[in-house]
């Protein structure tokens, strides 16, 4: 395996930890600690307990990973129309 090859796994967030880290239960019943990728942080993509995510892992350390994608779940969209204030500064 080359150094640049990453493993991509799917799982579900089961715990929120401090410092922007998450506990993720993978589909193969392994639990890892993962953090959000830079693009997800940049575009403020929020993840909560129960979200399905894609995690990239290096073959050298299979206990840690990086969340690169959050799958859309039904009903997780905006709660309603946003209010716009008529007064702007």
C-alpha positions, 0 to 999 in steps of 0.5 A, a space after each residue: 500500500 502506498 502512503 497516500 492510500 486511505 480507507 473510506 468507511 461508513 458509520 454513524 456518530 454515536 458521541 460528541 467529544 470535546 475539541 470537535 471530535 466525534 465517536 463514530 461506530 463503523 458499519 463493521 462494529 468498530 468504534 473510532 474517534 474522528 474529527 471533521 475535515 477542513 471543508 466541512 468546518 469551512 462551510 459549517 456543515 454540522 453533525 449531530 448524534 445519529 448522522 450517517 457519515 463517511 470516514 477516511 482512515 489511514 492504514 497505519 492507525 485504524 482507531 482514528 479518522 477524518 469525517 469527510 461527508 455527512 449523508 442527508 437524512 430525511 427531516 434534517 433540513 431547515 425547520 422553516 422559512 427564515 425570517 428576514 428583517 425589514 430593517 437593515 443597517 
